């Protein structure tokens, strides 16, 4: 059966750059990092003092009045996804109430959703013996018993897709993908294939994550993945730069509306681009601190190119994963050189991550959003803060100002710290 063409007709982005698509694009094309001193909780005794936090976000402003009671069982990651979904639907001009909702579904990439300290703290406190020592036995009785009855529903990674489908009464395919930092791009790729095989006409897809939570920060710190260059904050996260020493945690959600081309044309929708190809792979025994095998990353890119029936030389720029770790960026650079060969030094490379911080499950969809906006504007945004070329990452990194370009094909990468890899090609619609 011939594959149906899949186009992108709506974009939504909630990020540290702002609460709108325009805010994100302005910061991206101007190369404005969002890293700032952490304000949400005290960090005096913690070695990491900066993050990319979203300011002024009120979830109730993005949720219908009839659904606001559900906010109490939405962790921040879920709230961000719901908000970005509303932005994407509004941007698409799609009247969801007037379509066949059994033919529209949801696929969202999410990761481990971290508990809020005020809830977890009560649980731990009630699990202590009289001596102050923690008791696993008491944790199973007094500790867990102190949590509110629907507590678990607040932190399940499948709940972003569930809440979105409930709000819009979407009855089509519904799925959640949790493959670490590749989750969101895997979700978009899988959603496009659902439409390709005629299992749905429209999909709402993307990723969400909040890694500014103190538990998430502690986990990344123990992994030696965070930048410890806290001052000045805006220079801390510099992917592919010789000064890089890790990433700065961020939070946000990016959601796209995917449609079968015929349906998009029928309703005269604006079309940002087309999903031309998708590839996925796993890197065996991946260790983000000491991994010298780039074959998994290269394989994901090659599969996306093959799926798009596209030569590497036809890619106009790469929306790189750009982890910002010493080993991670070196590995991605090696994979790009393996795939692009002699063209590796020609193709422009950028990444949005210094603008939003490291977004884990939401990383790939933000790359898709930036690719769509870059195609529309005819500009490749720079890597914010990039200054020093690293011989280990000798790519054609875009720096300084946005680079004018006629863009047809963009390769978007999202590579997980655990070795999950995804690549997707966004093509200008013609």
C-alpha positions in Angstrom: 0.0 0.0 0.0 1.3 3.4 -0.9 2.2 5.6 2.1 0.0 8.6 2.7 1.8 11.9 2.9 2.0 13.5 6.4 2.3 17.2 6.9 2.7 19.5 9.9 -0.1 22.0 10.2 0.2 23.3 13.8 3.0 24.1 16.3 2.9 24.7 20.0 5.9 25.5 22.3 6.0 26.3 26.0 9.6 27.0 27.0 11.9 29.1 29.2 12.1 31.6 26.3 8.4 32.3 26.8 4.9 30.9 26.6 4.4 31.2 22.9 5.8 30.0 19.6 6.9 33.6 18.8 8.8 33.8 22.1 10.7 30.6 21.3 11.5 31.6 17.7 12.7 35.0 18.7 15.1 33.6 21.3 16.3 30.9 18.9 17.0 33.1 15.9 18.6 35.8 18.1 20.7 33.2 20.0 19.5 34.1 23.5 20.2 31.4 26.2 17.7 31.0 29.0 20.0 29.8 31.8 19.5 31.8 35.0 20.0 31.3 38.7 17.4 28.9 40.1 14.6 30.7 41.8 12.0 28.0 42.5 13.8 26.5 45.5 16.9 27.2 47.6 20.2 25.9 46.2 22.7 27.3 48.7 24.0 23.9 49.6 23.7 22.4 46.0 26.7 22.7 43.6 24.3 23.4 40.6 22.8 26.8 40.9 21.4 27.5 37.4 18.7 26.1 35.2 16.4 27.1 32.4 13.1 27.7 34.3 9.8 28.7 32.8 8.5 31.9 34.4 4.9 33.0 34.7 3.3 29.8 33.6 -0.3 29.3 34.9 -1.7 26.0 33.7 -5.3 27.1 34.3 -4.9 29.6 31.5 -4.6 26.7 29.0 -7.2 24.4 30.3 -11.0 24.6 29.7 -12.9 25.6 32.8 -14.7 22.2 32.7 -11.4 20.4 33.0 -9.6 22.5 35.6 -10.4 20.2 38.5 -8.0 17.7 36.8 -5.1 20.1 37.4 -4.6 18.6 40.9 -3.5 15.3 39.3 -1.3 16.9 36.6 2.4 17.1 37.5 4.2 20.0 35.8 5.3 17.9 32.9 1.6 17.1 32.2 0.5 20.7 32.5 3.2 21.8 30.1 2.1 19.2 27.5 -1.6 20.2 27.9 -0.6 23.9 27.4 1.5 23.2 24.3 -1.3 21.1 22.9 -3.7 24.0 23.1 -1.2 26.3 21.5 -0.7 23.8 18.6 -4.4 23.3 18.1 -5.0 27.1 18.1 -2.1 27.6 15.7 -3.5 24.9 13.3 -6.9 26.5 13.0 -8.4 23.1 13.4 -11.9 23.0 14.7 -11.6 19.7 16.6 -15.3 19.6 17.5 -16.2 19.4 13.8 -14.0 16.5 12.7 -14.3 12.8 13.1 -12.5 12.4 16.4 -12.3 8.7 16.1 -9.7 9.4 13.3 -7.5 11.8 15.4 -5.1 10.4 18.0 -2.4 11.4 20.4 1.2 10.1 20.8 3.4 11.9 23.4 7.0 11.3 24.4 7.6 11.6 28.2 10.2 10.5 30.6 10.4 9.8 34.4 8.2 12.4 36.0 9.8 13.6 39.2 7.8 14.0 42.5 7.4 17.4 44.1 9.4 17.7 47.2 6.6 18.8 49.4 4.7 15.6 48.7 7.7 13.3 48.8 9.0 15.0 52.0 5.8 14.2 54.0 6.0 10.6 52.8 9.7 10.2 53.9 9.1 12.0 57.2 6.3 9.7 58.1 8.5 6.7 57.2 11.1 7.4 59.9 11.5 5.5 63.2 11.5 7.4 66.5 15.3 7.4 66.3 15.0 9.3 63.0 16.2 6.4 60.9 14.3 5.7 57.7 12.2 2.5 57.8 11.2 0.7 54.6 8.5 -1.1 56.5 7.0 2.2 57.7 7.3 3.6 54.2 4.9 0.9 53.0 2.4 1.8 55.7 2.6 5.3 57.2 4.7 6.8 54.4 2.7 5.8 51.4 -0.5 6.2 53.4 0.2 9.9 53.8 0.0 10.5 50.0 -3.4 11.6 48.6 -5.3 8.7 46.9 -4.8 9.7 43.3 -1.1 10.6 43.8 0.2 7.9 41.4 -1.9 9.3 38.5 0.0 12.6 38.8 3.3 11.1 37.9 2.6 8.3 35.3 4.4 9.1 32.0 1.3 8.0 30.0 -0.8 10.7 31.6 0.1 13.6 29.3 -1.4 11.7 26.3 -4.4 10.7 28.5 -5.2 14.2 29.6 -4.8 15.7 26.1 -7.1 13.1 24.6 -9.7 13.7 27.3 -9.7 17.4 26.8 -10.3 17.2 23.1 -12.3 13.9 23.2 -9.8 12.3 20.8 -10.7 8.6 20.2 -8.0 7.6 17.7 -4.8 5.8 18.5 -3.3 6.9 21.8 0.2 6.0 22.9 3.1 7.1 25.2 6.7 6.6 24.4 9.4 6.6 27.1 12.8 6.2 25.4 14.7 8.9 27.4 15.8 11.9 25.4 14.6 10.2 22.1 11.0 9.9 23.4 9.5 13.0 21.8 11.0 12.5 18.4 10.1 8.8 18.5 6.5 9.9 19.3 6.4 12.2 16.2 7.9 9.5 14.0 5.5 6.9 15.2 2.5 9.3 14.9 3.5 10.0 11.3 3.5 6.3 10.5 0.1 5.8 12.0 -1.2 8.4 9.5 0.9 6.9 6.7 -0.8 3.5 7.1 -4.3 5.0 7.2 -4.9 4.2 10.9 -5.7 7.8 11.6 -6.1 11.1 9.7 -4.6 13.4 12.2 -2.3 13.1 15.2 -1.4 15.4 18.0 2.2 14.5 18.9 5.3 15.8 20.6 7.1 15.6 24.0 7.2 17.2 27.4 9.6 17.2 30.3 10.6 19.3 33.4 14.2 18.6 34.4 14.5 21.7 36.7 12.9 19.7 39.5 15.5 19.2 42.3 15.2 15.4 42.2 16.0 15.5 38.4 18.9 17.9 39.0 20.3 15.6 41.6 20.1 12.6 39.3 21.8 14.4 36.5 24.5 15.7 38.9 25.3 12.2 40.1 25.6 11.2 36.4 28.2 13.9 35.9 26.1 15.3 33.1 25.5 18.8 34.2 27.6 21.9 33.6 29.1 23.2 36.8 30.2 26.5 35.3 27.5 28.5 37.0 28.8 32.0 36.2 27.9 33.6 34.0 24.8 31.4 33.5 24.3 32.3 29.8 27.7 30.8 28.9 27.3 27.5 30.8 25.5 25.4 28.1 27.5 25.5 24.8 27.0 22.3 22.7 30.0 21.4 20.4 32.0 24.3 21.9 35.5 23.5 23.3 34.5 25.0 26.7 31.5 22.7 27.3 31.4 20.6 30.4 27.8 19.4 30.5 24.3 20.6 30.0 22.0 23.0 31.9 18.6 21.4 32.8 15.5 22.9 31.3 11.8 22.4 31.1 9.2 22.7 28.4 6.8 21.0 25.9 6.6 21.1 22.1 3.6 19.7 20.3 2.8 19.4 16.6 -0.4 18.7 14.7 0.2 16.1 12.0 -2.3 15.6 9.2 -2.8 13.5 6.1 -2.0 15.8 3.2 -5.4 15.4 1.6 -7.2 16.4 4.8 -4.9 19.4 5.2 -5.5 20.6 1.7 -9.2 20.1 2.0 -9.5 22.5 4.9 -6.9 24.8 3.3 -4.6 24.6 6.3 -1.3 26.3 6.5 1.5 23.7 6.0 4.8 24.2 7.8 6.5 21.1 6.3 6.3 17.4 5.6 7.5 14.4 7.6 9.7 12.9 4.9 11.6 10.2 6.8 12.1 8.7 10.2 14.7 6.4 11.7 15.3 4.7 15.0 18.0 2.6 16.6 19.7 1.6 19.9 23.3 1.9 20.8 24.5 -1.3 22.6 26.1 -0.8 26.0 25.9 3.0 25.8 27.6 5.1 28.5 27.3 8.8 28.1 30.6 9.4 29.9 32.7 6.8 28.0 31.3 5.7 24.7 33.3 5.5 21.6 30.8 3.7 19.3 28.8 6.1 17.1 27.2 3.4 15.0 23.8 3.6 16.7 23.5 7.3 16.1 24.7 7.0 12.5 22.2 4.1 11.9 19.2 6.3 13.0 20.3 9.0 10.6 20.8 6.6 7.7 17.4 5.0 8.3 15.8 8.4 8.2 17.5 9.3 5.0 16.6 5.9 3.4 13.0 6.3 4.5 12.9 9.8 2.9 14.6 8.5 -0.2 17.1 11.3 0.4 20.8 11.6 -0.1 22.9 13.1 2.7 24.1 15.8 0.3 20.4 17.0 0.0 20.2 17.9 3.7 20.4 21.7 4.1 21.1 21.7 7.8 21.2 19.4 10.8 19.2 20.1 14.0 21.6 18.3 16.2 20.9 16.7 19.5 23.8 18.7 21.0 23.9 17.2 24.5 26.7 19.5 25.6 28.7 16.8 27.3 32.3 16.2 26.3 31.7 12.6 25.1 28.1 13.1 23.8 28.9 15.9 21.3 32.1 14.2 20.2 30.1 11.0 19.5 27.4 12.8 17.6 30.0 14.6 15.5 31.6 11.3 14.7 28.2 9.9 13.6 27.5 12.9 11.4 30.9 12.4 9.7 30.2 8.8 9.2 26.9 9.5 7.5 27.8 12.6 5.6 31.4 11.8 4.7 33.1 14.6 2.7 29.9 16.7 3.1 30.2 16.7 6.9 32.2 19.9 6.9 29.7 21.6 4.6 26.3 21.0 6.1 25.4 23.6 8.7 24.8 22.3 12.2 22.8 23.9 15.0 20.8 23.1 18.1 18.2 25.1 20.1 19.2 23.6 23.5 21.0 26.6 25.0 17.7 28.5 24.5 15.6 26.0 26.4 18.0 24.0 28.4 18.3 20.2 28.2 14.7 19.0 27.8 15.2 15.2 27.6 11.9 13.8 26.3 10.8 17.1 24.8 14.1 17.6 22.9 13.2 16.1 19.5 9.9 17.9 19.1 11.5 21.3 19.8 13.9 20.4 17.0 11.0 19.7 14.7 9.4 23.0 15.7 12.6 24.9 15.0 13.1 23.2 11.7 9.6 24.2 10.6 10.1 27.8 11.6 13.5 27.8 9.9 12.1 26.5 6.7 9.4 29.2 6.8 11.8 32.1 7.6 14.7 30.9 5.4 17.1 31.2 8.3 19.1 28.7 10.3 19.3 29.8 14.0 22.7 29.8 15.6 23.9 27.7 18.5 23.4 30.3 21.3 26.7 31.2 23.0 28.9 29.1 20.7 32.4 30.7 20.5 35.2 28.2 20.6 35.6 25.5 17.9 36.5 22.1 19.2 38.8 19.9 17.1 36.8 16.9 18.3 33.6 18.4 17.0 34.9 19.9 13.7 31.5 20.5 12.2 30.1 23.5 10.4 28.4 24.9 13.5 26.2 28.0 13.0 27.2 30.8 15.4 26.7 34.4 16.0 23.7 35.4 13.9 21.0 33.4 12.1 22.3 32.2 8.7 20.2 32.9 5.6 19.5 29.8 3.6 17.1 28.2 1.1 16.0 25.2 3.2 14.3 22.2 1.8 15.4 19.2 4.0 16.3 19.3 7.7 17.6 16.4 9.6 16.5 16.4 13.3 18.4 14.3 15.9 17.4 13.2 19.4 19.8 10.8 21.1 19.0 9.4 24.6 21.5 9.2 27.4 20.6 5.5 27.6 21.5 4.9 24.0 18.1 5.3 22.3 18.4 7.1 19.0 15.9 8.8 16.7 16.3 10.9 13.6 13.6 12.6 11.5 13.6 14.6 8.3 11.4 17.6 7.9 10.9 18.7 4.3 9.6 21.9 2.8 6.1 21.3 1.4 6.0 21.5 -2.3 
